[in-house]
Amino acid sequence: MANIKTAFTKVAAPHAFDTTNHHWNMFPYLVVVMVLLTLVALFHVWSRVTVIDLNLQISDSDGAIREAKQEASRLRLEIASLKTPGRIEKIAREELGMTLPTDVQIRPVP
């Protein structure tokens, strides 16, 4: 292995790296990245606020629906109590002066 001749006899020295110029070249890209990150963060916050607002509206609507169902149930019960035959007969006798027909007042239809 000692007799193998290498084609590269000289090693290149590393170049000096200018860090100040490199940072200024990256500045526009960093600004663009920061603006994009800010826009994404603002969109995220806006979407979360919108979701919370919609959840509050849904909760309010659910409460209104529940109240309307209770009111409808109460009204159905009131209608059922107003339609009882005893109540109707009492109103007919007391307020309207009506009485049940006698046998003489009933006539069969031919």
TORDRENMAR-935790 format. One record per residue (C-alpha): residue number from 1; chain; z, y, x. Coordinates in steps of 0.001 Angstrom, whole numbers. Layout:
N
(atom NUM A (Z Y X)) ...
END
This chain:
110
(atom 1 A (0 0 0)) (atom 2 A (435 2288 2931)) (atom 3 A (-3258 2442 3622)) (atom 4 A (-4211 3822 201)) (atom 5 A (-5493 7339 536)) (atom 6 A (-4742 9738 -2246)) (atom 7 A (-7375 12109 -3493)) (atom 8 A (-4845 14836 -4151)) (atom 9 A (-3369 16059 -943)) (atom 10 A (-2053 19385 -2111)) (atom 11 A (420 20036 -4920)) (atom 12 A (-126 23151 -6986)) (atom 13 A (2787 25565 -7068)) (atom 14 A (4059 26498 -10556)) (atom 15 A (2984 29860 -11863)) (atom 16 A (5509 32543 -12545)) (atom 17 A (6157 32841 -16300)) (atom 18 A (6477 36336 -17700)) (atom 19 A (9057 36018 -20508)) (atom 20 A (9009 39648 -21649)) (atom 21 A (5323 39655 -22507)) (atom 22 A (5647 36270 -24221)) (atom 23 A (8371 37530 -26582)) (atom 24 A (6324 40535 -27655)) (atom 25 A (3345 38303 -28364)) (atom 26 A (5499 36177 -30719)) (atom 27 A (6996 39164 -32597)) (atom 28 A (4290 39457 -35332)) (atom 29 A (4578 35727 -36047)) (atom 30 A (8351 35953 -36277)) (atom 31 A (8066 38873 -38695)) (atom 32 A (5667 36901 -40891)) (atom 33 A (7990 33883 -40857)) (atom 34 A (11006 36045 -41754)) (atom 35 A (9104 37708 -44623)) (atom 36 A (8037 34315 -45968)) (atom 37 A (11583 32959 -45718)) (atom 38 A (12886 36033 -47530)) (atom 39 A (10313 35599 -50316)) (atom 40 A (11185 31914 -50687)) (atom 41 A (14903 32758 -50839)) (atom 42 A (14310 35458 -53467)) (atom 43 A (12204 33085 -55550)) (atom 44 A (14917 30431 -55341)) (atom 45 A (17620 32869 -56468)) (atom 46 A (15416 34187 -59291)) (atom 47 A (14657 30667 -60517)) (atom 48 A (18358 29697 -60483)) (atom 49 A (19297 32833 -62444)) (atom 50 A (16545 32072 -64953)) (atom 51 A (17779 28484 -65381)) (atom 52 A (21350 29665 -65940)) (atom 53 A (20176 32263 -68474)) (atom 54 A (18144 29654 -70359)) (atom 55 A (21118 27272 -70402)) (atom 56 A (23252 30015 -71931)) (atom 57 A (20604 30658 -74589)) (atom 58 A (20429 26929 -75366)) (atom 59 A (24214 26786 -75683)) (atom 60 A (24209 29762 -78062)) (atom 61 A (21432 28172 -80131)) (atom 62 A (23335 24887 -80312)) (atom 63 A (26396 26740 -81600)) (atom 64 A (24315 28549 -84219)) (atom 65 A (22750 25267 -85349)) (atom 66 A (26175 23626 -85612)) (atom 67 A (27476 26546 -87724)) (atom 68 A (24398 26427 -89981)) (atom 69 A (24874 22687 -90529)) (atom 70 A (28530 23232 -91457)) (atom 71 A (27550 26013 -93869)) (atom 72 A (24862 23788 -95459)) (atom 73 A (27394 20986 -95851)) (atom 74 A (29888 23370 -97466)) (atom 75 A (27216 24675 -99846)) (atom 76 A (26173 21138 -100851)) (atom 77 A (29808 20359 -101652)) (atom 78 A (30089 23554 -103708)) (atom 79 A (26903 22700 -105622)) (atom 80 A (28248 19232 -106367)) (atom 81 A (31514 20689 -107687)) (atom 82 A (29662 23242 -109867)) (atom 83 A (27452 20550 -111424)) (atom 84 A (30290 18365 -112750)) (atom 85 A (29963 17595 -116462)) (atom 86 A (33585 18574 -117173)) (atom 87 A (33073 22055 -115752)) (atom 88 A (29829 22567 -117660)) (atom 89 A (31469 21435 -120934)) (atom 90 A (34439 23769 -120351)) (atom 91 A (32126 26761 -119776)) (atom 92 A (30083 25827 -122871)) (atom 93 A (33194 25714 -125092)) (atom 94 A (35165 28659 -123688)) (atom 95 A (32527 31174 -122660)) (atom 96 A (29598 30300 -124893)) (atom 97 A (31529 29111 -127975)) (atom 98 A (29614 25841 -128215)) (atom 99 A (31019 22645 -129816)) (atom 100 A (29927 19036 -130019)) (atom 101 A (27664 18350 -133031)) (atom 102 A (29131 16597 -136058)) (atom 103 A (27524 13629 -137814)) (atom 104 A (26124 15949 -140491)) (atom 105 A (24377 18101 -137883)) (atom 106 A (22607 15124 -136290)) (atom 107 A (19231 14221 -137823)) (atom 108 A (17164 11296 -136724)) (atom 109 A (13577 11960 -135751)) (atom 110 A (11059 9905 -137802)) 
END
